[in-house]
Amino acid sequence: MSQAVRIDSETGRKLFATRAAKATDRIAGKGYSIVEDAALKTLPPPPPGAVFDAEEQARYRKFKEARSGAADYIRLEGEFARYLEDVYSDAPVPRDALDDDCEILVIGAGFGALLLWYRLMKAGFTDVRFCEKGGDVGGTWYWNRYPGIACDVESYSYLPLLEEMGHIPSMKFASGFEILEYCQLMAERFGFYDRCLFHTTVEETVWDDKARRWIVKTDRGDAMRACFVVLANGILTTPRLARIEGMETFRGEAFHTSRWNYNIELQGKRVGIIGTGATAVQVVPEIAKVVKSLHVFQRTPSSIDVRDQRATTEEEYATWPHEKDWAVKRRERLALISAGRTALQGNDDFLSGKIVEYKRAKKHERELSPEEMIRAQLNTNFRIMEQIRGRVDAVVKDAKTAAALKPYYPYGCKRPTFHDEYLSAFNLDHVHLVDTAPTGVKLINQRGVVHGGVEYPLDVLIYATGFEWMGTGSFNMIRGLGGRTLKEKWEAEGTKTFLGMHSAGFPNLLIMNGPQGGGGQFNFTRVAEMHAHYIVWALETVRARGAATIDVTQEAEEEYTQHCAEMDLLSAPLRDCLSYYNGDGKAKPGSLAYYGGGKRWHDRREAAQTSMTPYRLA
C-alpha cells in the first residue's frame, strides 16, 4: 500500500492522499474591482415607448441569420490535446491502481460533489469515493483561474453550506480565487480529501448486470466496482476551440482561458483574445492594464450589464449569522426574483429579509395566457436591451466601436454578462476591437490573426471560445444494459431522462446538473442542492426497500421527455438567437436545459416519489 492510499483503522476502508501541490505561486489574482465612477455603473433609462415591434423583431432576426452556421469547433485531441493539460498542479501523486469495491462512486469534485458528500455523510452513507481529473477540488473554479474571474450570481446565495462553514464571502461577487479557497476549506472541514482520487480520469463505466455493479476504469489503471455511480462532472467542463485555418502554425504563445498559463508574462506584450463571452468580459479589463497592445476579436457582442461590485459590510458580518439558515433563506428569496435582469441583480433589502417584497407585483385585469406572458416578457427584455445598448453609447467614445459592441437579441438569450470596466477599456489607446461579424476569425498564420486582409501580429493569443454545454460527449463512456452507451442512446433516440436524474436502461446511475435536470433556476448551486437531496432520497429508498437497483420505466421517461420539449418550445421565443443554450441553434427542443421552471419540476418529483410508479426497484 502506497503513502497515497492507506487503510482507516476504524472502518477498514481505503483513504486517499492524492491532492496535488500547486504548480506555481504565480497563480494568483482577484475578481471584479469596486468602481466608484457612477457613469460606468449606470444604465440609462429605456427610450420612451420602446416596444419589441415588427421592425425590431426583423432587426434581431437579421442579426441572428447573418451568424447562422458560423459556429464550428474542433475536438481537443492530437496536436490540440495540449489545451487540456493541467497547468495548475504539480505532477500526479504516485499511487497503486485500485481493484476493489465501494458503495458509491462519484465522478467530479466541484460544488455538486462537495454538496453531495456533505448530504451523504449526514445521511450515513460513508462508503463513498470520488474521481476527479484535476489536481484539487473546485470543478469550474479549479480550471478557470484567469485574471478578473468572479462569480456572476451574488456569492452570498451562490456559495453552498455557508451556515455550516460559518463563512461569509468578502465581496458580493466573490473572486474565483476566493471561491476556490472556499472549496478547499469545505473539503478539509468535511473530510472530502480522504475520499478523492485526484488526477484520475474515468475512461469507462460499464454496468455488470449479473453482479449488479458498475465497473469503473480510469486512466490510472483502476478497475473499481461500485453499486452506484453519480455523474457530478458539471455542465461547463470541456473547453472548446473554434476551428480556424492555420491555428496550429502560430509561433507565439497560445492557451485557452480555462488553462491560463501564468508562466507566460503579458507585461508589455502584443496580445490577442478571440471571443467576447462571459469569460472575455472579465479578462479584457484586467489584462488591458498590463499589455502593450490588446486586440479583441469579436463575432457576436455580449450584453454588458451593470455589476456594481461592493464589499461585505461590517454590519452584514455581524448580523447575518444570527438568523438561522440565513444563506439558505437568502438563496430561496433570490429564486423568487425571476424576471429578467432583476433576478441577477437582486435587491439587498429583500434578500436579507429587511422587506417582504422586492417590488410591487404588476396586476392584470385578467390572467394572461402563457403566450401572452412570453410576449410581455419579450417587451420587458427589449427595454432592458435598449438600456444596455444605450450604455454602450454613453461609455464608448468611438462611434464605430460602439456600434459593433451593441447586441441585438433577447435579453438572457445568450448568457448575460456584467462588468463596469469592460466597455471603458475600449477607450484606451492600446485596446482595439476587431469586429469579425458575422463569420468570426477564419485565418491565423505564424505571426498572428488575419482578418479582412489585415494581419494583426501577436506575441500571445488567448482563446476565450467557451465550453461544451450539456453536450453528450462526456456520456460516451457510460455503458448500461446491453452494452449501449448513454451517448449512443441519446444520439439514436434523442436526449431521454426522467427528471434529468435517471435514464432508463442505466440502473443505479444518477446525474447531477445534467440535461433536462430541473429544480432551480439561474443559480446552479440551488439546482445542485435539490439534486443532492434527491440522490440521498433515492439511495435511502433502495436501502429501505431491501432492493439492490433503481431504474425508471420507459413510459415515465417518454412522458417527461415530451414535457421537456413542450416547455422548451413554449419559451423558445425568449431564446431566439444562437448560443450554447440551444446548441448554437442545432439542439432539439428539450434536449438540453429544463425550461419548465422550478415548481413544475418539483411537482413532478414529488408526485413520482409519492406514487413510485416511475421507478423500477429490484
C-alpha positions as a printed Julia matrix, in Angstrom:
618×3 Matrix{Float64}:
   0.0     0.0     0.0
   1.5     3.35   -1.07
   1.51    6.51    1.04
  -1.23    7.86   -1.22
  -3.56    5.02   -0.19
  -3.95    3.92    3.42
  -6.44    1.9     5.47
  -8.71    3.5     8.05
  -8.12    1.53   11.23
 -11.71    2.05   12.39
 -13.64    1.2     9.22
 -11.15   -0.88    7.24
 -11.84    1.29    4.19
  -9.28    2.96    1.98
  -8.44    6.61    2.49
  -6.52    8.67   -0.05
  -3.9    11.41   -0.07
  -3.75   12.34   -3.75
  -4.27   16.11   -3.63
  -1.61   17.65   -5.88
   0.63   20.54   -4.95
   0.15   23.91   -6.64
   2.23   24.19   -9.79
   3.48   27.72   -9.13
   2.92   30.63   -6.76
   2.37   32.83   -9.81
  -1.23   31.52   -9.96
  -2.99   34.28   -8.06
  -5.47   37.01   -8.8
  -8.65   38.85   -7.96
 -12.11   39.39   -9.41
 -14.2    42.46  -10.12
 -12.89   45.71   -8.7
 -15.09   48.24   -6.95
 -15.76   51.07   -9.4
 -16.54   54.48   -7.93
 -17.4    56.3   -11.18
 -21.22   56.31  -11.24
 -21.22   56.89  -15.01
 -19.63   53.46  -15.54
 -22.16   51.57  -13.45
 -25.42   53.12  -14.57
 -27.92   52.05  -17.18
 -29.64   54.92  -18.99
 -33.45   54.83  -18.94
 -35.2    52.97  -21.77
 -36.35   55.16  -24.67
 -39.97   56.29  -24.25
 -42.38   53.87  -25.92
 -39.75   51.19  -26.53
 -41.65   48.14  -27.83
 -40.44   44.95  -29.46
 -42.4    45.63  -32.65
 -42.16   44.07  -36.12
 -39.29   46.35  -37.15
 -37.19   45.47  -34.1
 -38.02   41.79  -34.46
 -36.76   41.93  -38.05
 -33.51   43.54  -36.87
 -32.99   40.78  -34.31
 -33.78   38.12  -36.92
 -31.27   39.61  -39.39
 -28.62   39.72  -36.66
 -29.2    36.02  -35.92
 -29.46   34.78  -39.51
 -26.22   36.5   -40.53
 -24.37   34.38  -37.94
 -26.18   31.12  -38.62
 -23.82   28.24  -39.36
 -20.7    30.19  -38.4
 -20.03   28.23  -35.2
 -17.54   25.42  -35.81
 -15.43   23.76  -33.14
 -12.67   21.16  -33.09
 -12.09   18.23  -30.75
  -9.2    18.76  -28.36
  -7.15   15.76  -29.38
  -3.91   15.12  -31.22
  -1.9    18.32  -31.51
  -4.72   20.24  -29.79
  -4.76   17.98  -26.7
  -2.24   20.33  -25.07
  -5.06   22.81  -24.49
  -6.47   20.32  -21.94
  -3.27   19.89  -19.91
  -3.47   20.7   -16.22
  -1.25   23.75  -15.74
  -2.34   24.44  -12.16
  -0.93   21.44  -10.3
   2.31   19.53   -9.97
   2.59   16.03  -11.38
   0.01   13.48  -10.15
   0.73   11.9    -6.78
   2.0     8.33   -7.45
  -0.3     5.55   -6.28
  -1.13    1.92   -6.95
  -4.05    1.06   -9.21
  -7.22    0.13   -7.34
  -9.12   -3.12   -7.91
 -11.76   -3.07   -5.18
 -15.36   -2.27   -4.24
 -17.23    0.72   -2.88
 -20.88    1.57   -2.47
 -20.97    4.95   -4.22
 -18.53    6.36   -6.78
 -18.92    9.99   -7.82
 -17.3    11.49  -10.91
 -16.28   15.09  -10.24
 -15.07   17.22   -7.32
 -16.78   20.56   -7.83
 -19.66   22.2    -5.96
 -22.02   19.35   -6.85
 -19.7    16.68   -5.47
 -18.85   18.65   -2.33
 -22.52   19.26   -1.6
 -23.39   15.64   -2.3
 -20.66   14.36    0.03
 -21.95   16.54    2.86
 -25.54   15.29    2.38
 -24.45   11.65    2.02
 -22.27   11.87    5.12
 -25.13   13.35    7.16
 -27.43   10.57    5.93
 -24.96    7.86    6.98
 -23.54    6.94    3.58
 -19.78    6.9     4.13
 -18.52    4.24    1.69
 -18.09    6.89   -0.97
 -15.2     7.84   -3.25
 -14.7    10.49   -5.89
 -12.71   10.59   -9.14
 -11.5    13.99  -10.36
  -9.35   14.69  -13.42
  -7.89   17.85  -11.86
  -5.36   18.03   -9.04
  -7.69   19.56   -6.44
 -11.33   20.33   -5.68
 -13.35   23.18   -7.18
 -14.53   21.98  -10.57
 -15.04   25.03  -12.77
 -13.26   27.15  -10.14
 -10.25   24.84  -10.33
  -9.97   25.09  -14.11
 -10.93   28.73  -14.55
  -8.33   30.95  -12.87
  -7.94   33.72  -15.37
  -7.32   37.34  -14.29
 -10.55   39.03  -13.24
 -12.56   35.86  -12.65
 -15.52   36.37  -10.33
 -18.94   34.99   -9.54
 -21.83   36.32  -11.67
 -24.5    35.32   -9.16
 -24.16   37.08   -5.82
 -21.8    34.95   -3.76
 -23.96   35.1    -0.61
 -26.51   32.99   -2.48
 -24.1    31.06   -4.69
 -21.6    29.56   -2.26
 -23.06   26.41   -0.65
 -23.1    25.48    3.05
 -22.21   28.97    4.28
 -24.01   28.43    7.6
 -22.35   25.05    8.17
 -18.95   26.59    7.4
 -19.56   29.76    9.44
 -18.38   31.75    6.43
 -19.43   34.98    4.72
 -17.77   35.93    1.39
 -15.74   39.13    1.37
 -17.44   40.56   -1.71
 -20.94   40.44   -3.13
 -19.46   38.93   -6.3
 -16.56   36.93   -4.93
 -13.35   36.39   -6.87
 -12.92   32.94   -8.37
  -9.73   32.63   -6.33
 -11.69   33.21   -3.11
 -14.28   30.64   -4.24
 -11.59   28.05   -4.94
 -10.13   28.6    -1.47
 -13.63   28.16   -0.03
 -13.99   24.83   -1.88
 -10.68   23.7    -0.39
 -11.83   24.73    3.1
 -15.02   22.7     2.66
 -13.0    19.69    1.52
 -10.74   19.94    4.55
 -13.56   20.53    7.05
 -15.73   17.62    5.89
 -13.04   15.01    5.17
 -13.54   15.12    1.42
  -9.82   14.89    0.58
  -9.61   11.46    2.2
 -12.13   10.16   -0.31
 -11.0    11.72   -3.56
  -8.71   10.33   -6.25
  -7.25   13.38   -7.97
  -5.67   13.39  -11.42
  -7.88   10.41  -12.17
  -9.99   10.46  -15.32
 -12.77    7.91  -15.67
 -12.43    6.32  -19.1
 -15.07    3.6   -18.96
 -18.05    2.85  -16.73
 -19.79   -0.43  -17.58
 -22.84   -1.98  -15.91
 -22.39   -5.62  -14.91
 -25.97   -6.81  -14.65
 -25.08  -10.17  -13.13
 -23.04   -8.62  -10.32
 -25.31   -5.55  -10.2
 -22.26   -3.33  -10.09
 -20.69   -0.6   -12.18
 -17.15   -1.44  -13.31
 -15.27    1.85  -13.34
 -11.95    2.03  -15.22
  -9.64    5.04  -15.17
  -6.5     6.35  -16.82
  -4.57    5.3   -13.69
  -5.25    1.6   -14.3
  -8.07    1.37  -11.77
 -10.86   -1.18  -12.15
 -13.22   -0.33   -9.29
 -16.64   -1.83   -8.64
 -19.42    0.44   -7.36
 -23.05   -0.2    -6.53
 -23.98    3.34   -7.57
 -22.35    5.88   -9.86
 -23.14    9.59   -9.72
 -22.16   11.95  -12.54
 -21.26   15.27  -10.93
 -18.78   16.47  -13.53
 -20.61   19.71  -14.3
 -22.23   21.4   -17.27
 -19.34   23.62  -18.44
 -16.29   21.41  -18.08
 -14.86   20.64  -21.52
 -13.17   23.6   -23.28
 -13.86   24.08  -26.95
 -11.77   25.76  -29.62
 -13.09   27.44  -32.72
 -11.91   25.79  -35.92
  -9.63   28.35  -37.56
  -7.38   27.69  -40.54
  -3.69   27.84  -39.64
  -4.14   27.98  -35.87
  -1.52   25.26  -35.4
   1.09   27.35  -37.28
   1.12   30.28  -34.86
   4.64   30.67  -33.4
   3.72   32.78  -30.4
   2.28   31.55  -27.13
  -1.33   30.33  -27.13
  -3.68   28.93  -24.5
  -7.38   28.6   -23.58
  -8.72   30.74  -20.75
  -9.6    27.61  -18.74
  -5.91   26.66  -18.69
  -4.46   30.13  -18.06
  -0.7    29.93  -18.31
   0.73   32.16  -15.59
   4.25   31.31  -16.72
   3.64   33.46  -19.79
   4.33   37.1   -18.95
   1.85   39.52  -20.57
   3.58   42.7   -19.43
   4.48   44.73  -22.5
   3.29   42.04  -24.95
   1.09   42.24  -28.04
  -1.92   40.16  -27.03
  -4.98   38.97  -28.9
  -8.09   37.36  -27.47
 -10.66   35.5   -29.56
 -14.16   35.54  -28.09
 -16.25   38.09  -26.21
 -18.46   35.94  -23.97
 -18.69   35.88  -20.18
 -15.02   34.94  -19.73
 -13.55   37.55  -22.05
 -15.7    40.27  -20.49
 -13.91   39.6   -17.2
 -10.44   39.09  -18.72
 -10.19   42.1   -21.03
 -10.26   44.89  -18.38
  -7.61   43.12  -16.29
  -5.04   42.31  -18.95
  -5.59   45.7   -20.59
  -3.83   47.14  -17.52
  -0.51   45.45  -18.34
  -0.23   44.56  -22.04
   1.44   46.68  -24.7
  -1.49   46.23  -27.07
  -4.7    44.21  -26.96
  -6.81   43.17  -29.93
 -10.22   41.76  -29.05
 -11.65   39.65  -31.88
 -15.45   39.68  -31.66
 -18.01   37.78  -33.73
 -21.07   38.47  -31.55
 -21.19   41.1   -28.78
 -22.36   40.21  -25.28
 -24.93   42.19  -23.33
 -22.81   44.13  -20.83
 -24.95   44.91  -17.81
 -24.05   46.84  -14.65
 -22.11   44.93  -12.0
 -21.79   47.47   -9.17
 -19.44   45.35   -7.06
 -19.26   46.01   -3.33
 -17.51   44.66   -0.26
 -19.39   42.88    2.5
 -20.16   45.39    5.26
 -19.27   45.14    8.93
 -22.99   45.18    9.74
 -23.58   42.17    7.49
 -20.7    40.24    9.06
 -22.16   41.0    12.47
 -25.87   40.38   11.87
 -26.34   37.69    9.21
 -25.05   34.74   11.29
 -27.72   35.43   13.93
 -30.5    34.42   11.51
 -30.9    30.64   11.38
 -30.2    29.33    7.86
 -29.57   32.87    6.65
 -27.86   31.83    3.4
 -30.46   29.18    2.53
 -33.23   31.71    3.09
 -31.37   34.29    1.02
 -30.92   31.77   -1.81
 -34.64   30.95   -1.74
 -35.54   34.65   -1.79
 -33.27   35.12   -4.79
 -35.1    32.26   -6.51
 -38.35   34.23   -6.17
 -36.91   37.08   -8.24
 -37.26   35.5   -11.65
 -37.94   38.38  -14.05
 -35.13   39.31  -16.44
 -32.08   41.11  -15.1
 -33.76   41.71  -11.72
 -33.01   38.09  -10.84
 -29.33   38.57  -11.47
 -29.1    41.98   -9.82
 -31.01   41.19   -6.65
 -32.35   43.64   -4.08
 -30.24   43.57   -0.92
 -33.02   44.68    1.42
 -35.33   41.93    0.14
 -32.63   39.26    0.03
 -31.54   40.0     3.6
 -35.16   39.87    4.82
 -35.49   43.56    5.69
 -38.52   43.99    3.4
 -41.2    41.47    2.45
 -41.49   42.24   -1.28
 -38.71   43.15   -3.68
 -41.16   45.09   -5.87
 -44.88   45.64   -6.15
 -46.36   42.92   -8.32
 -47.95   44.14  -11.53
 -51.64   43.28  -11.71
 -53.55   42.47  -14.88
 -57.3    42.71  -15.45
 -57.34   39.02  -16.36
 -54.95   36.11  -16.16
 -52.57   36.12  -19.11
 -52.1    33.06  -21.28
 -48.6    31.53  -21.46
 -48.19   33.04  -24.94
 -49.23   36.49  -23.69
 -46.79   36.22  -20.8
 -43.99   35.4   -23.24
 -44.86   38.47  -25.34
 -44.91   40.66  -22.24
 -41.52   39.31  -21.18
 -40.11   39.92  -24.67
 -41.17   43.57  -24.4
 -39.56   43.83  -20.96
 -36.38   42.19  -22.25
 -36.34   44.53  -25.24
 -36.43   47.58  -22.97
 -33.55   46.15  -20.93
 -31.54   45.58  -24.11
 -32.27   49.14  -25.21
 -30.79   50.33  -21.91
 -27.74   48.09  -22.4
 -27.24   49.42  -25.92
 -27.7    52.97  -24.57
 -24.98   52.26  -22.02
 -22.58   51.4   -24.85
 -23.18   54.81  -26.47
 -22.8    56.55  -23.1
 -19.44   54.93  -22.31
 -17.62   54.09  -25.56
 -16.21   57.16  -27.3
 -15.54   55.79  -30.8
 -18.84   55.54  -32.71
 -17.76   52.62  -34.92
 -16.57   50.59  -31.92
 -19.76   51.4   -30.04
 -21.93   50.25  -32.94
 -20.09   46.92  -33.09
 -20.49   46.37  -29.32
 -24.29   46.57  -29.44
 -26.07   43.2   -29.16
 -29.38   42.53  -30.91
 -31.09   39.54  -29.36
 -33.49   38.96  -26.44
 -32.04   39.59  -23.0
 -30.86   36.31  -21.48
 -30.9    34.55  -24.85
 -27.13   34.45  -24.65
 -25.52   34.36  -21.22
 -25.89   37.83  -19.69
 -22.6    39.4   -18.66
 -21.8    42.08  -16.07
 -18.91   44.48  -15.78
 -18.25   48.13  -15.04
 -14.84   48.38  -16.74
 -15.22   46.29  -19.9
 -16.8    48.93  -22.13
 -14.48   51.71  -20.96
 -11.46   49.51  -21.77
 -12.13   50.24  -25.45
 -11.47   53.93  -24.8
  -7.83   53.09  -24.1
  -5.46   53.85  -26.97
  -3.86   50.4   -26.9
  -7.11   48.36  -26.82
  -8.73   47.63  -30.16
 -11.98   45.87  -31.05
 -11.75   43.85  -34.27
 -15.3    43.21  -35.45
 -15.23   39.83  -37.23
 -19.01   39.55  -37.68
 -20.72   37.55  -38.87
 -18.36   34.62  -39.52
 -15.64   35.15  -36.91
 -11.88   34.77  -37.35
 -11.1    32.47  -40.27
  -7.31   32.62  -40.59
  -4.3    32.52  -38.28
  -0.72   32.49  -39.57
   2.72   32.21  -37.95
   2.65   35.83  -36.8
  -0.92   36.3   -35.63
  -4.53   36.71  -36.72
  -5.55   37.71  -40.24
  -8.96   39.25  -40.82
 -10.35   41.3   -43.68
  -6.97   41.27  -45.38
  -5.3    42.82  -42.31
  -2.64   40.97  -40.31
  -2.55   41.54  -36.57
   0.9    40.48  -35.27
   0.74   38.97  -31.78
   3.07   37.63  -29.12
   0.29   35.84  -27.21
  -3.04   34.51  -28.46
  -5.76   33.7   -25.92
  -8.76   31.58  -26.81
 -11.89   32.61  -24.89
 -14.07   30.33  -27.0
 -16.07   28.73  -24.21
 -17.11   25.21  -23.33
 -19.33   22.38  -24.38
 -22.61   22.89  -22.52
 -24.59   19.8   -21.58
 -23.23   18.0   -24.63
 -23.36   14.2   -24.79
 -19.6    13.88  -25.28
 -18.98   13.23  -21.59
 -21.53   10.39  -21.64
 -19.8     8.2   -24.19
 -18.02    6.16  -21.53
 -21.2     5.13  -19.66
 -22.38    1.67  -20.83
 -25.67    0.4   -19.44
 -27.83   -2.65  -20.1
 -26.9    -4.37  -23.37
 -23.6    -2.5   -23.58
 -25.05    0.62  -25.22
 -23.52    3.92  -24.14
 -25.61    6.78  -22.87
 -24.35    8.87  -25.76
 -25.42    6.21  -28.28
 -28.89    6.06  -26.72
 -29.34    9.8   -26.86
 -27.96   10.1   -30.39
 -30.37    7.4   -31.61
 -33.48    8.41  -29.63
 -32.81   11.98  -28.58
 -31.94   13.01  -25.03
 -34.18   10.99  -22.71
 -34.18   11.16  -18.94
 -36.58   11.14  -16.04
 -36.24   14.4   -14.08
 -32.77   14.72  -15.63
 -31.61   12.36  -12.87
 -32.11    8.91  -14.43
 -32.02    7.39  -17.91
 -33.85    4.1   -18.46
 -31.54    1.15  -19.01
 -28.81    2.61  -16.8
 -29.58    1.21  -13.33
 -28.04    2.91  -10.28
 -26.77    5.81  -12.4
 -27.69    9.26  -11.07
 -26.93   12.54  -12.83
 -26.43   15.96  -11.22
 -26.93   19.19  -13.2
 -27.3    17.26  -16.46
 -29.59   17.65  -19.5
 -33.28   18.09  -18.59
 -32.36   18.46  -14.9
 -34.55   21.0   -13.09
 -35.25   22.09   -9.56
 -33.74   25.56   -9.55
 -33.07   28.44  -11.92
 -30.04   30.52  -12.98
 -28.25   29.77   -9.68
 -26.85   26.29  -10.31
 -25.9    25.87   -6.66
 -29.6    25.75   -5.86
 -30.05   23.06   -8.52
 -27.13   21.08   -7.08
 -28.71   21.27   -3.61
 -32.01   19.88   -4.94
 -30.24   17.12   -6.82
 -28.13   16.16   -3.81
 -31.26   15.82   -1.67
 -32.89   13.73   -4.4
 -29.91   11.38   -4.68
 -29.91   10.82   -0.93
 -33.64   10.03   -1.13
 -33.05    7.52   -3.95
 -30.28    5.73   -2.06
 -32.3     5.65    1.15
 -35.28    4.27   -0.75
 -33.25    1.45   -2.28
 -31.84    0.6     1.14
 -35.19    0.8     2.96
 -36.92   -1.48    0.45
 -34.22   -4.1     0.54
 -33.5    -3.6    -3.16
 -30.18   -3.51   -4.98
 -31.01   -1.35   -8.0
 -33.13    1.6    -9.04
 -34.1     2.39  -12.63
 -37.03    4.14  -14.3
 -39.69    2.93  -16.74
 -39.56    3.86  -20.4
 -43.1     5.23  -20.11
 -42.11    7.69  -17.39
 -39.05    8.7   -19.35
 -41.01    9.25  -22.57
 -43.64   11.38  -20.82
 -41.03   13.53  -19.06
 -39.01   13.98  -22.25
 -42.12   15.14  -24.1
 -42.83   17.58  -21.27
 -39.29   19.0   -21.59
 -39.8    19.53  -25.34
 -43.13   21.29  -24.8
 -41.67   23.65  -22.19
 -38.7    24.38  -24.44
 -40.95   25.23  -27.42
 -43.23   27.4   -25.3
 -40.35   29.56  -24.07
 -38.27   29.37  -27.28
 -39.06   32.99  -28.36
 -37.09   34.16  -25.31
 -34.03   32.31  -26.66
 -34.3    33.2   -30.36
 -30.61   33.59  -31.01
 -27.54   31.42  -31.44
 -25.95   30.43  -28.14
 -24.71   27.43  -26.23
 -28.11   27.35  -24.51
 -29.57   25.91  -27.72
 -26.5    24.19  -29.14
 -25.81   27.13  -31.5
 -29.33   26.71  -32.85
 -28.96   22.99  -33.59
 -30.27   21.34  -30.39
 -33.6    19.52  -30.49
 -36.32   21.02  -28.27
 -35.99   19.78  -24.71
 -32.65   18.08  -25.22
 -30.53   20.4   -23.09
 -31.69   22.52  -20.17
 -35.06   22.25  -18.46
 -37.32   25.24  -19.16
 -40.39   24.25  -17.16
 -39.37   26.21  -14.09
 -38.58   25.04  -10.59
 -42.18   24.49   -9.46
 -43.12   22.2   -12.35
 -40.02   20.07  -11.8
 -40.67   19.78   -8.07
 -44.34   18.95   -8.65
 -43.29   16.06  -10.9
 -40.6    14.93   -8.49
 -43.0    14.92   -5.53
 -45.67   13.05   -7.49
 -43.13   10.41   -8.54
 -41.79    9.96   -5.03
 -45.33    9.62   -3.66
 -46.65    7.12   -6.22
 -43.32    5.37   -7.01
 -44.82    4.33  -10.37
 -41.93    5.73  -12.49
 -39.36    3.64  -10.63
 -38.18    0.07  -11.04
 -36.64   -1.32   -7.87
 -35.06   -4.76   -7.94
